[in-house]
Amino acid sequence: MTQKLQDEFDSSVENAEAWMKAIQERLRINDNTKGPRSALEARLRETEKIRALEPEGNLKMDLILVKADAALHSIGEDKKHEVLSKLKDIKALWEETAIYMTHCHSRIEWVWLHWSEYLKAQDEFLAWIHHMKVILEPDIELQLGLKEKQWQLSHAQVLLNDVLNQSVLLERLLEEAASLFSRIGDPSVDEDVQKKIRMEYEGIREEAQSRVKLLEKITKEHEQYNANVNQFQLWLNGVTQRLNCCIGEETKSSVEDKLKTLKEITKNIRSGGKKWKHLENQCAEVIQNTSPLGAERMKDELEELRKALEMLKLLSSEEEERLLKIQESESAYELQARQLEADVQELRKDLQRLENYLDPGKEEKTEDEFVTLWRKCNATRAALAAEESKVERLKAQLKELLRFSPDVQPHADSVVSAIQQYESVRGKTSKMSTDTETQLRRLFQNPLQDFEQWKLSVQMLLETPEPALAHIEVALAESSQFKEKLMTLQLKKDLLSSILGEETAKTFLQEVAEASKEREILHTGLLQSKSKLQNLISQHKDFDDGFAPLQKKLSAIKAKLDLEKEPQPDLLGKKTQLQRLQMIQDDLAELGIQMEAVEKLVQSNTTHRHEMNQLSSDSQALKRSLEVMIKQREEHVQKHWAYNDKLSDLQRWITVTTEKFDSYQGADEEQNTEGRLADLEKWLAEFPDKEVQLHLVEAHGQLVMENSSPEETAHVQAELDQLKESWRSLKEKAAGLLKKWQLNRPVADKKKNIAFVDSRWMPGPIFPHLDMYRNHKQETIEGQHSSSHLKLLHDFEEWLQGENTQLTKILAVTSSSPEEIKARQSKLQELQSRVPDGQSLFEDLLDLQPFIENSEDLEDLRYRWMLYKSKLKEYMSSPVGDSTQFTVAKRSGGVCSFLRRVCWAALPFQLLLLLLLLLAFLLPLPYSCTRANNFARSFNLMLRYEGPPPT
């Protein structure tokens, strides 16, 4: 009986497994959305049939559970593991098959509905295109007037707005076609069909735009024409009104004012002709886009405007001829009178200008000013001779004016007054010219008279034994002034000839030449006297100027040297002091060079030579003292350097040796004592030499302290004390170590210790693929984009596969004892603890979706990640797992209790589905693509859906 139950269970499992694999094969064949609509519909019907077989699969599973329950009651404990393992595998296979059935059918059904909604929207859009073609196909009708054309333009703009508003629907339609084509690959929604729809829409849009542009142009032309006609009419009325005012009898304006106004009106009328011609051309253009009746009205209106303009032209020309005749008869006398008055005024201006030009002024004048005035008089006399012809012409014009009118008394008085002014200016010019010549003769004689007086004074100065330098310089300055004056007279040969006459000017120039020669002789004697006096004065002045700075500089150098005698606090101060002393030595050498230059000035002066000898002896004494001080400071610096070097070397050796001994003290006593003792003895062998070096350092320190300041002495003493203390401490450590190791040496020879290094095992990373993924993520942040994105996707896929494999292994192990159940539960919890990290990494991977070319791989990875999470969550929800179902069923009463628990667990989910279905029925469902919001009619929303197919 037991074997029969076992065989029945195995047979039912095998039948169910074969049935499930056949179902999966059928699903795999139909799990494809590519192809024409008929093929997609056939696959949809096939998946519906396959999905209808789900109750049959549930019955087979129920049968297997019953067989398994009977077999587990009758077989022994050793075979229960095999039955439970088969039961678990067949349950997992059925669960996978059921999920595959649902997903495959939902995916194909979603694509089918998507396609149906797209076709409906496409048909509506194509119908709209046909309707617009019918509307836009006829040509534009010609209208009667402007108002009709504006109505026609408004209608065309409404059509254009309708066309532009359809562009949004077109873009959504093409976007949905591209999305649908990527899923089905059918030629009915390929790129050629999309381009054809777009081209048809663009043709409609271009036609509507061109119609609106043409109507706008036509309307604008008509509006501009009407505005120009109204403006021309207003202008015509204004010109007519002005012409009537000019012609009327009641006006009191003069003839000239009337002619001026009439010319302006005539000019406006001529410009009006151009305006009318422009209106005529514009009317011809507007008539082309106007109906015949409207064109006739426009021509009649334009002809009336032309007739009104011609009438204005005729009236204007007649009035202008009448006024010109009146003006010619009145203007003859006035023209002659104005000409005479203008000539009189011009003559008066010229005479007044000449009179002002000759104004001599009241102040005293120089020679150049008298020459300028004499030349002005000559120029004025010539100008008055030229003005005499104008006076005669005025007399002739006055006689001519008597023929037009006997009343010319005002003009005669003006002519007589001008002639009297002419005679007055001519007499004044003649008198001023005579006076100026007299003054110039006197000025030309003055330099020679002054020179004779100066010559006598200079001769007396040169005959004096010891003349004053200031008097000689004054005489030289006056000599230069006389030279300039005499040369100026020689250069004015032409001027002198014109004023004095040829003979007199020649005699005068000979006297000037003789005076120039005498001045040159006297000037040479003055220069020689001045040179002798300056040589004597310069010798005294140069010595005083050079000797005083040398004394000051020597005193400054002595003061600097006295300041440098103080001892310095440290080595840097000593080096700085040595540099300052060297700079003082350079200053003293420069002073010696300057003293040599001054000594050349005192060759002939005993007093000055004695002063220079005293200054030179002081400089030499200071130089010797400075050299001694520099030598001492150099020795002090060298001693301090030697002390610092030896001190630092010994301190460094003591520090290294102390650290070595400290390391020996801290080490284990059982280590290589023999080797360390040898090292210690080697270090101790250096101690005598270092002790000698210590005494040398102390000796150098004493030398440094002898030549240092009290602060530096205290510092050096502190360094020596610290060095002695370090040396004493080092010797004590060395003695202690040596004594200690010598006592322990026999024991150390008997022991051989082997050191073991305890190395702790450090577990490797639990998530190898996650670590690799994080590394690649960091590389992505640093800039490696295109190649690292695909690597990230591949690494996450491998990690998910590894996690799924671990979960399968955990579920495959049968857990019977509480310890095994607890261990299994801990492993599941470990997998669950890694889910948040995986979710975070997967979200980061979704952020890189724009860089991943194959979005289908990412959607497949999303699907597998959701399956893994749901599977892990399901097994985590039942702590004892499927392996304990037999025990649970046994305690609760068998299969009925198990089914009751399954129904109880599924009840909340079923209630939620019913609630959603009720809400869907309550939503309004008008037949409109812009308002639909359910699954069957979700055209507007589903066009923007980018996620995986709904499940």
DAHU-V188475 format. One record per backbone hydrogen bond with DSSP energy under -1.0 kcal/mol. NH is the residue of the N-H (numbers start at 1). CO is the residue of the C=O. E is the energy in kcal/mol with one decimal. If there is no record, write none. Layout:
NH;CO;E
NH;CO;E
//
This chain:
5;1;-2.0
6;2;-2.2
7;3;-2.4
8;4;-2.7
9;5;-2.4
10;6;-2.3
11;7;-2.8
12;8;-2.5
13;9;-2.2
14;10;-2.4
15;11;-2.7
16;12;-2.4
17;13;-2.5
18;14;-2.5
19;15;-2.5
20;16;-2.6
21;17;-2.4
22;18;-2.1
23;19;-2.2
24;20;-2.7
25;21;-2.2
26;22;-2.2
27;23;-2.5
28;24;-2.6
29;25;-2.0
30;26;-1.8
31;27;-1.5
32;30;-2.3
35;184;-2.8
40;36;-2.1
41;37;-2.5
42;38;-2.3
43;39;-2.4
44;40;-2.2
45;41;-2.4
46;42;-2.2
47;43;-2.7
48;44;-1.9
49;45;-2.0
50;46;-2.5
51;47;-2.7
52;48;-1.7
53;50;-1.3
54;51;-1.7
57;53;-1.8
58;54;-2.1
59;55;-2.4
60;56;-2.3
61;57;-2.3
62;58;-2.6
63;59;-2.7
64;60;-2.4
65;61;-2.5
66;62;-2.3
67;63;-2.8
68;64;-2.9
69;65;-2.2
70;66;-2.3
71;67;-2.7
72;68;-2.7
73;69;-1.4
74;70;-1.2
75;71;-2.0
83;79;-1.8
84;80;-2.8
85;81;-2.1
86;82;-2.2
87;83;-2.5
88;84;-2.4
89;85;-2.4
90;86;-2.6
91;87;-1.9
92;88;-2.3
93;89;-2.4
94;90;-2.3
95;91;-2.6
96;92;-2.3
97;93;-2.2
98;94;-2.9
99;95;-2.2
100;96;-2.2
101;97;-2.5
102;98;-2.2
103;99;-2.7
104;100;-2.6
105;101;-2.0
106;102;-2.5
107;103;-2.5
108;104;-2.1
109;105;-2.6
110;106;-2.5
111;107;-1.9
112;108;-2.2
113;109;-2.5
114;110;-2.3
115;111;-2.3
116;112;-2.2
117;113;-2.5
118;114;-1.9
119;115;-2.3
120;116;-2.0
121;117;-2.2
122;118;-2.5
123;119;-2.3
124;120;-1.9
125;121;-2.2
126;122;-2.5
127;123;-2.2
128;124;-1.9
129;125;-2.1
130;126;-2.2
131;127;-2.2
132;128;-2.3
133;129;-2.2
134;130;-1.9
135;131;-1.7
136;132;-2.7
137;133;-1.3
149;145;-1.7
150;146;-2.2
151;147;-2.0
152;148;-2.2
153;149;-2.2
154;150;-2.1
155;151;-1.9
156;152;-1.8
157;153;-2.2
158;154;-1.8
159;155;-1.9
160;156;-2.1
161;157;-2.3
162;158;-1.9
163;159;-2.1
164;160;-2.7
165;161;-2.2
166;162;-1.1
167;164;-1.3
170;166;-2.1
171;167;-2.5
172;168;-2.2
173;169;-2.4
174;170;-2.9
175;171;-2.4
176;172;-2.3
177;173;-2.1
178;174;-2.4
179;175;-2.3
180;176;-2.9
181;177;-2.6
182;178;-1.9
184;180;-2.7
185;181;-1.6
189;186;-1.6
190;187;-1.4
194;190;-1.9
195;191;-2.8
196;192;-2.4
197;193;-2.3
198;194;-2.5
199;195;-2.9
200;196;-2.4
201;197;-2.3
202;198;-2.9
203;199;-2.3
204;200;-2.1
205;201;-2.8
206;202;-2.8
207;203;-2.3
208;204;-2.4
209;205;-2.8
210;206;-2.9
211;207;-2.2
212;208;-2.3
213;209;-2.8
214;210;-2.5
215;211;-2.5
216;212;-2.6
217;213;-2.4
218;214;-2.5
219;215;-2.8
220;216;-2.8
221;217;-2.4
222;218;-2.1
223;219;-2.6
224;220;-2.6
225;221;-2.3
226;222;-2.4
227;223;-2.3
228;224;-2.2
229;225;-2.3
230;226;-2.4
231;227;-2.3
232;228;-2.5
233;229;-2.2
234;230;-2.2
235;231;-2.3
236;232;-2.4
237;233;-2.0
238;234;-2.1
239;235;-2.3
240;236;-2.0
241;237;-1.9
242;238;-1.9
243;239;-2.2
244;240;-1.9
245;241;-1.7
246;242;-1.7
247;243;-1.8
248;244;-1.6
258;254;-2.2
259;255;-2.8
260;256;-2.5
261;257;-2.5
262;258;-2.6
263;259;-2.5
264;260;-1.9
265;261;-2.2
266;262;-2.6
267;263;-2.6
268;264;-2.3
269;265;-2.4
270;266;-2.4
271;267;-2.1
272;268;-2.1
273;269;-1.5
274;270;-1.3
275;271;-2.0
276;272;-2.7
277;273;-2.2
278;274;-2.2
279;275;-2.3
280;276;-2.2
281;277;-2.1
282;278;-2.5
283;279;-2.5
284;280;-1.9
285;281;-1.5
286;282;-2.1
287;283;-2.5
289;286;-1.2
290;287;-1.7
291;143;-2.7
295;291;-2.1
296;292;-2.0
297;293;-1.7
298;294;-1.8
299;295;-1.9
300;296;-2.0
301;297;-2.0
302;298;-1.9
303;299;-2.1
304;300;-1.8
305;301;-1.4
306;302;-1.6
307;303;-2.0
308;304;-1.9
309;305;-1.7
310;306;-2.0
311;307;-1.9
312;308;-1.5
313;309;-1.7
314;310;-1.9
315;311;-2.0
316;312;-2.1
317;313;-2.0
318;314;-1.8
319;315;-1.8
320;316;-1.7
321;317;-1.8
322;318;-1.5
323;319;-1.8
324;320;-1.7
325;321;-1.4
326;322;-1.3
327;323;-1.8
328;324;-1.9
329;325;-1.3
330;326;-1.0
331;327;-1.4
335;331;-1.7
336;332;-1.7
337;333;-2.4
338;334;-2.4
339;335;-1.9
340;336;-2.3
341;337;-2.5
342;338;-2.2
343;339;-2.2
344;340;-2.3
345;341;-2.3
346;342;-2.2
347;343;-2.3
348;344;-2.5
349;345;-2.3
350;346;-2.2
351;347;-2.5
352;348;-2.6
353;349;-2.4
354;350;-2.2
355;351;-2.3
356;352;-2.4
357;353;-2.1
358;354;-1.2
359;356;-1.2
370;366;-2.2
371;367;-2.3
372;368;-2.4
373;369;-2.4
374;370;-2.5
375;371;-2.2
376;372;-2.1
377;373;-2.2
378;374;-1.8
379;375;-2.4
380;376;-2.6
381;377;-2.2
382;378;-1.7
383;379;-2.1
384;380;-2.5
385;381;-1.6
386;382;-1.4
387;383;-1.5
391;387;-1.4
392;388;-1.6
393;389;-1.8
394;390;-1.9
395;391;-1.6
396;392;-1.6
397;393;-2.1
398;394;-2.1
399;395;-1.6
400;396;-1.8
401;397;-2.0
402;398;-1.1
403;400;-1.1
404;401;-1.1
405;401;-1.5
408;406;-1.5
412;408;-2.0
413;409;-2.3
414;410;-1.6
415;411;-1.6
416;412;-2.2
417;413;-2.1
418;414;-1.5
419;415;-1.8
420;416;-2.1
421;417;-1.8
422;418;-1.5
423;419;-1.8
424;420;-1.8
425;421;-1.9
426;422;-1.7
427;423;-1.7
428;424;-1.9
429;425;-1.9
430;426;-1.5
431;427;-1.8
432;428;-1.9
433;429;-1.7
434;430;-1.4
435;431;-1.7
436;432;-1.8
437;433;-1.6
438;434;-1.5
439;435;-1.8
440;436;-2.0
441;437;-1.9
442;438;-1.6
443;439;-2.0
444;440;-2.0
445;441;-1.0
449;445;-1.4
450;446;-2.4
451;447;-2.0
452;448;-1.6
453;449;-1.3
454;450;-2.1
455;451;-2.3
456;452;-1.2
457;453;-1.4
458;454;-2.0
459;455;-1.9
460;456;-1.6
461;457;-1.7
462;458;-2.2
463;459;-1.2
472;468;-1.8
473;469;-2.3
474;470;-2.2
475;471;-2.3
476;472;-2.3
477;473;-2.2
478;474;-2.4
479;475;-2.2
480;476;-2.2
481;477;-1.9
482;478;-2.5
483;479;-2.3
484;480;-2.0
485;481;-2.3
486;482;-2.8
487;483;-2.2
488;484;-2.1
489;485;-2.1
490;486;-1.9
491;487;-1.7
496;492;-2.5
497;493;-2.2
498;494;-2.0
499;495;-1.7
500;496;-3.2
505;501;-2.0
506;502;-1.8
507;503;-2.0
508;504;-2.2
509;505;-1.9
510;506;-1.4
511;507;-1.7
512;508;-1.6
513;509;-1.9
514;510;-1.9
515;511;-1.9
516;512;-1.8
517;513;-1.6
518;514;-2.0
519;515;-2.0
520;516;-1.7
521;517;-1.7
522;518;-2.0
523;519;-2.4
524;520;-1.9
525;521;-1.6
526;522;-1.9
527;523;-2.0
528;524;-1.8
529;525;-1.8
530;526;-2.2
531;527;-2.1
532;528;-1.7
533;529;-1.8
534;530;-2.1
535;531;-1.8
536;532;-1.4
537;533;-1.8
538;534;-2.5
539;535;-1.3
540;536;-1.0
541;537;-2.0
542;538;-2.7
543;539;-1.6
544;540;-1.9
545;541;-2.4
546;542;-1.8
547;543;-2.7
548;544;-1.5
551;547;-2.0
552;548;-2.1
553;549;-2.5
554;550;-2.4
555;551;-2.2
556;552;-2.1
557;553;-2.1
558;554;-2.1
559;555;-2.1
560;556;-2.1
561;557;-2.3
562;558;-2.1
563;559;-1.6
564;560;-1.2
565;562;-1.1
574;570;-1.8
575;571;-2.4
576;572;-2.4
577;573;-2.5
578;574;-2.4
579;575;-2.1
580;576;-2.1
581;577;-2.3
582;578;-2.0
583;579;-1.9
584;580;-2.2
585;581;-2.2
586;582;-1.8
587;583;-2.0
588;584;-2.2
589;585;-2.0
590;586;-2.1
591;587;-1.9
592;588;-1.7
593;589;-1.6
594;590;-1.8
595;591;-2.1
596;592;-1.9
597;593;-1.4
598;594;-1.6
599;595;-2.2
601;598;-1.8
602;599;-1.2
609;605;-1.8
610;606;-2.0
611;607;-1.8
612;608;-1.9
613;609;-2.0
614;610;-2.0
615;611;-2.0
616;612;-2.2
617;613;-2.2
618;614;-1.9
619;615;-1.8
620;616;-2.1
621;617;-2.1
622;618;-2.1
623;619;-1.9
624;620;-2.2
625;621;-2.1
626;622;-2.0
627;623;-2.1
628;624;-2.0
629;625;-2.0
630;626;-2.3
631;627;-2.1
632;628;-2.0
633;629;-2.4
634;630;-2.1
635;631;-1.9
636;632;-2.2
637;633;-2.2
638;634;-2.2
639;635;-2.3
640;636;-2.2
641;637;-2.5
642;638;-2.5
643;639;-2.4
644;640;-2.5
645;641;-2.6
646;642;-2.3
647;643;-2.4
648;644;-2.5
649;645;-2.2
650;646;-2.2
651;647;-2.5
652;648;-2.2
653;649;-2.1
654;650;-2.4
655;651;-2.2
656;652;-2.3
657;653;-2.4
658;654;-2.4
659;655;-2.2
660;656;-1.9
661;657;-2.5
662;658;-2.5
663;659;-2.0
664;660;-1.6
665;661;-2.1
666;662;-1.9
671;668;-1.4
673;671;-2.0
676;672;-1.8
677;673;-2.4
678;674;-1.7
679;675;-2.1
680;676;-2.6
681;677;-2.4
682;678;-1.9
683;679;-2.3
684;680;-2.7
685;681;-1.4
686;683;-1.3
687;684;-1.2
690;686;-2.1
691;687;-2.2
692;688;-2.0
693;689;-2.2
694;690;-1.8
695;691;-1.9
696;692;-2.0
697;693;-2.2
698;694;-2.1
699;695;-2.2
700;696;-2.7
701;697;-2.4
702;698;-2.0
703;699;-1.8
704;700;-2.2
705;701;-2.4
706;702;-1.6
708;705;-1.0
709;568;-1.5
713;709;-2.5
714;710;-2.3
715;711;-2.0
716;712;-2.5
717;713;-2.3
718;714;-2.1
719;715;-2.1
720;716;-2.3
721;717;-2.4
722;718;-2.5
723;719;-2.2
724;720;-2.4
725;721;-2.3
726;722;-2.4
727;723;-2.2
728;724;-2.5
729;725;-2.4
730;726;-2.1
731;727;-2.1
732;728;-2.0
733;729;-2.2
734;730;-2.4
735;731;-2.4
736;732;-2.4
737;733;-2.5
738;734;-2.3
739;735;-2.3
740;736;-2.3
741;737;-2.7
742;738;-1.9
743;739;-1.5
744;740;-1.6
748;744;-2.1
749;745;-1.4
771;767;-2.5
772;768;-2.2
773;769;-2.5
774;770;-2.8
775;771;-2.4
776;772;-2.3
777;773;-2.3
778;774;-2.3
779;775;-2.0
780;776;-2.1
781;777;-2.0
782;778;-1.8
783;780;-1.2
784;779;-2.2
785;783;-1.3
789;785;-1.8
791;787;-1.1
792;788;-2.4
793;789;-2.1
794;790;-2.3
795;791;-2.6
796;792;-2.5
797;793;-1.9
798;794;-2.2
799;795;-2.5
800;796;-2.5
801;797;-2.1
802;798;-2.3
803;799;-2.5
804;800;-2.4
805;801;-2.1
806;802;-2.2
807;803;-2.3
808;804;-2.3
809;805;-2.4
810;806;-2.4
811;807;-2.4
812;808;-1.8
821;817;-2.2
822;818;-2.6
823;819;-2.5
824;820;-2.7
825;821;-2.6
826;822;-2.2
827;823;-1.9
828;824;-2.2
829;825;-2.4
830;826;-1.9
831;827;-2.2
832;828;-2.6
833;829;-2.2
835;832;-1.1
838;834;-2.1
839;835;-3.0
840;836;-2.5
841;837;-2.3
842;838;-2.5
843;839;-2.4
844;840;-1.9
845;841;-1.9
846;842;-1.9
847;843;-1.6
849;846;-1.7
851;848;-1.6
852;849;-1.3
855;853;-1.1
859;855;-2.1
860;856;-2.4
861;857;-2.3
862;858;-2.1
863;859;-2.1
864;860;-2.3
865;861;-2.1
866;862;-2.2
867;863;-2.1
868;864;-2.2
869;865;-2.1
870;866;-2.4
871;867;-2.5
872;868;-2.5
873;869;-2.4
874;870;-2.1
875;871;-1.9
876;872;-1.8
877;873;-1.5
885;882;-1.5
888;884;-2.3
889;885;-3.0
890;886;-2.1
891;887;-2.2
892;888;-2.3
893;889;-1.1
894;889;-4.0
898;894;-1.6
899;895;-2.6
900;896;-2.4
901;897;-2.1
902;898;-1.9
903;899;-2.5
904;900;-2.2
905;901;-2.0
906;902;-1.8
907;903;-1.0
910;906;-2.0
911;907;-2.4
912;908;-2.1
913;909;-1.9
914;910;-2.1
915;911;-2.1
916;912;-2.2
917;913;-2.2
918;914;-2.1
919;915;-2.3
920;916;-2.0
921;917;-1.8
922;918;-1.6
928;926;-2.0
932;928;-1.6
942;938;-2.6
943;939;-1.3
944;941;-1.5
945;942;-1.1
//
